Amino acid sequence: MRLAISIPQTVGPGPFDPAALRAYLARAEELGFEGAWTTEQVIGSHPHLGPLETLSFAAACTTRIRLGCATLISSVHSPAHLAKAIATLDQLSQGRLDVGIAIGGRSRMLSAFGVDPETFVARFAEGLRLMKDLWTLPVIDFEGRFWRLHGAAMEPKPYQRPHPPIWFGGGHPNALRRAVRLGDAFIGAGSVTTAQFTEHVRIIREALAEQRRDPADFPIAKRVYIAVDDDAERARTRIAHALDEHYGYAGRPGLAPVAVAGTPGDCVAGLRAVAEAGAQMIVLNPLFDDLEQMERLSAEVVPELG
């Protein structure tokens, strides 16, 4: 089982403390986590730092650990701007970047981004095609429904060739099959239960077989909201409250069942279940006391996972 850790992005109470984040990132690398991952929230009441900006800071604070975002809602981004930001970050990190993308849903405030709810799926697919062209072709001639480029170029290309690995998110069967068709890997959301993730993995494996893709070349991961405490009930209560704060603005209360929470033994059992469901990598995502939780997970949970 490969393990990554989330990067704290919540500001407050009080001002942002860059020194604390720098120390957290250095410790995550020292503890041997494979990756450090962010999430994206542009519109919302939770005081959440931007993912690519945070990863740029992380790139400057680390030398080995891979850096990822799961997931960017690329359907609401300009693909040219997003391609440039990703290529820049991949260069700054010397090829340590993993990029997660997802379509998002109609429930998002698409009007804030000037996106028509009837076209955001088409925008997603076309935008991804355009980004790949910008990353790989010396001259881009692109005639799309939403974007057109003639004799264009974008330099520098990403450090990784042909581009950073593209991890798809999503849960709808169409999104899962699209991930296999267009992506390099899949990462399950933290907001789904292990049982739901199990079903997602089943559909992905069916799609891999249908498209004759080697499962060994298509990694599967899952973000897991987690809380460890000697008092199991306290851990569950705190993570439930944190999830309500995190997702309340989006009208998604009651997400406590998605979390792995309790004693170190409870967390070991919960993470083993996620691995058995098909996760080859797990992104551990505390939602409070980030440094303390990371230390306890590393000392009391990770060694028991084998």
C-alpha positions, 0 to 999 in steps of 0.5 A, spaced: 500 500 500 502 506 497 501 512 502 500 520 501 498 525 505 494 531 504 497 538 505 493 543 509 489 548 506 485 551 511 486 558 513 485 560 520 483 562 525 488 567 525 493 569 519 496 564 515 502 561 517 507 559 512 512 557 517 508 552 519 506 549 512 513 549 511 515 545 517 509 540 515 511 539 508 518 538 510 516 533 516 511 529 511 517 528 506 521 526 512 516 521 514 517 518 507 510 519 504 510 518 497 505 524 495 502 530 498 496 532 495 491 538 495 484 539 493 480 545 489 475 549 492 474 556 488 467 558 491 465 556 498 465 559 505 471 554 507 477 558 508 481 554 503 487 556 499 488 555 492 491 548 490 496 550 484 498 556 488 499 551 494 503 546 490 508 551 488 509 553 495 510 545 497 515 545 491 519 550 494 519 546 500 521 539 498 525 535 494 523 528 493 515 528 495 510 527 489 505 533 489 498 532 486 491 535 486 485 531 486 481 534 483 481 540 479 474 542 476 477 543 469 471 544 466 470 551 469 478 553 467 481 556 461 485 550 458 490 555 456 491 558 462 490 551 466 495 548 461 500 554 462 500 553 470 501 546 470 507 546 465 510 551 470 509 547 476 511 541 473 518 545 471 518 548 478 518 541 482 522 538 477 517 533 474 514 531 481 507 533 479 500 529 479 494 532 476 487 530 478 481 533 474 474 532 474 468 535 470 464 537 477 456 537 477 450 541 475 450 543 482 456 547 482 455 555 481 457 554 474 454 561 472 460 564 476 465 561 471 461 563 465 459 556 463 453 553 461 450 547 465 448 544 458 455 544 455 460 543 461 461 536 459 463 537 452 467 543 455 471 538 459 473 533 454 475 539 449 479 542 454 483 536 456 484 535 448 487 542 448 491 542 454 494 535 451 496 539 445 499 545 448 503 540 452 506 536 446 506 540 440 510 545 437 505 548 433 498 548 435 492 548 430 486 547 434 479 548 431 474 546 437 467 548 439 469 552 444 476 554 443 480 555 436 488 556 436 492 557 429 499 557 429 499 557 436 505 555 441 506 554 448 513 553 452 516 551 456 513 544 455 512 540 462 518 537 465 515 530 465 513 527 458 509 527 454 505 531 460 504 529 468 500 523 469 492 525 469 488 522 474 481 522 473 476 523 479 468 522 478 463 517 480 458 516 475 459 510 471 460 515 464 465 519 468 469 512 470 469 509 463 471 516 461 477 516 466 479 509 463 478 512 455 482 519 456 486 518 463 492 515 466 489 513 473 483 514 477 482 517 484 476 516 488 473 522 492 474 522 500 466 524 500 464 517 498 464 511 502 468 505 501 462 501 499 461 506 493 468 506 492 468 498 491 463 499 486 467 505 482 473 500 482 468 494 479 466 499 473 473 501 472 476 494 471 470 492 467 472 498 462 479 497 462 478 490 460 473 492 454 478 497 452 484 492 453 488 496 457 493 493 462 490 494 469 498 495 471 498 501 467 492 504 470 493 506 478 487 507 482 487 511 489 482 514 494 482 520 498 480 518 505 478 523 511 481 520 517 482 521 524 486 517 530 484 518 537 485 513 543 478 515 544 474 512 538 468 516 539 471 523 540 475 521 533 468 520 530 465 526 533 470 531 531 471 528 524 463 529 523 464 536 525 469 537 520 466 534 514 460 538 516 464 545 516 468 543 510 461 540 505 456 544 509 456 550 504 455 545 498 449 542 502 452 536 503 451 534 511 452 528 514 458 525 511 461 522 517 460 515 514 465 516 509 471 517 514 475 512 517 476 514 524 477 511 531 483 508 535 489 506 531 486 499 530 480 502 527 484 506 522 488 500 520 482 496 519 478 502 515 484 503 511 485 495 509 478 495 507 479 501 502 486 497 500 482 491 499 476 495 495 482 496 490 486 502 492 493 502 490 495 508 493 491 512 499 491 519 500 490 520 508 486 527 509 486 529 516 481 535 517 484 538 524 490 538 528 494 536 521 501 535 524 499 531 530 494 527 526 500 526 521 505 524 526 500 519 530 498 516 523 505 515 521 507 512 528 501 508 530 497 506 523 502 506 517 507 501 521 501 496 522 499 496 514 504 492 512 
